[in-house]
């Protein structure tokens, strides 16, 4: 199997023209798994239906391309909130059945410093839980469903838990069988802890309801979670470098200290194989197939010992964080095409975050299909 990543811009939440164009390049019969990770504009409130519109239109596009069989092999991970320097856009991940024509260039040696074995390349897997009942949302039962979905995705990717660089978890915050809701932070908390259990990162005995959203020392180091009002179950995309996998893409991930940690972003990009200029910017942005950042704020609202208004402003804290981090990460990447998600509860130390980069080979490789510029 060979993983390909395309990026596509959107003119609005319901725009799928570029997505349809990207899908047209792939024979549905060759697609083992498909995943869409999309950042769309909207208020990000519970009753903001921009994400629901975007998801519905993407579902239609996949159905039109490959029918119900392809849709069954697809996960749709839409996230609202494209503040700051972000371009509303999406990543299309396609795991394709091997084609001998792909292999000569794909098997190029990794860049120096890449966190991968010489013959390892990007692999992906997907997982889903059953429907999360309204009464289960935000509970230990929700944690268990997230854990099982992540474990399913790890197995689907052919990875071991230690080989996982990123588990992307989408988890419901509203009930679909009865009127129920929790906060976005609460939904993210249980999703993150379930993932941490599946990846073997936390002590199971510590994952108790009293710790949900409160124990800042309990966190995953390789998980990004976002909550959803339109989804009725946990959906997961897992990425990692698998020895023997075909393709020229490689992934690296690492924790960030806070929203100003540009050096941390540079380290992750370099670990994935990106070449950085003397001024710390990426020399060849088109080689960066994907850049994802989960960012947060300290529970007391301070940043490096100084007061901020992140908790006292009329703006939701997540909007502050996405806007700031998009500027910091965009200055390194040289592009607004990056996936920034806020609220790192149980996904990093208090106030910290996670950066993930996927980088393709140098000139002559074919790990990434160019699609609208850099990541």
HELIX and SHEET records of a PDB file:
HELIX    1   1 UNK A   17  UNK A   23  1                                   7    
HELIX    2   2 UNK A   28  UNK A   30  5                                   3    
HELIX    3   3 UNK A   50  UNK A   72  1                                  23    
HELIX    4   4 UNK A  100  UNK A  106  1                                   7    
HELIX    5   5 UNK A  134  UNK A  136  5                                   3    
HELIX    6   6 UNK A  140  UNK A  157  1                                  18    
HELIX    7   7 UNK A  161  UNK A  163  5                                   3    
HELIX    8   8 UNK A  184  UNK A  198  1                                  15    
HELIX    9   9 UNK A  204  UNK A  206  5                                   3    
HELIX   10  10 UNK A  209  UNK A  211  5                                   3    
HELIX   11  11 UNK A  262  UNK A  272  1                                  11    
HELIX   12  12 UNK A  285  UNK A  287  5                                   3    
HELIX   13  13 UNK A  317  UNK A  333  1                                  17    
SHEET    1   A 4 UNK A   2  UNK A   9  0                                        
SHEET    2   A 4 UNK A  89  UNK A  96 -1                                        
SHEET    3   A 4 UNK A  31  UNK A  40 -1                                        
SHEET    4   A 4 UNK A  74  UNK A  80  1                                        
SHEET    1   B 4 UNK A 120  UNK A 131  0                                        
SHEET    2   B 4 UNK A 233  UNK A 243 -1                                        
SHEET    3   B 4 UNK A 164  UNK A 172 -1                                        
SHEET    4   B 4 UNK A 223  UNK A 228  1                                        
SHEET    1   C 4 UNK A 250  UNK A 256  0                                        
SHEET    2   C 4 UNK A 353  UNK A 359 -1                                        
SHEET    3   C 4 UNK A 288  UNK A 295 -1                                        
SHEET    4   C 4 UNK A 339  UNK A 342  1                                        
END                                                                             
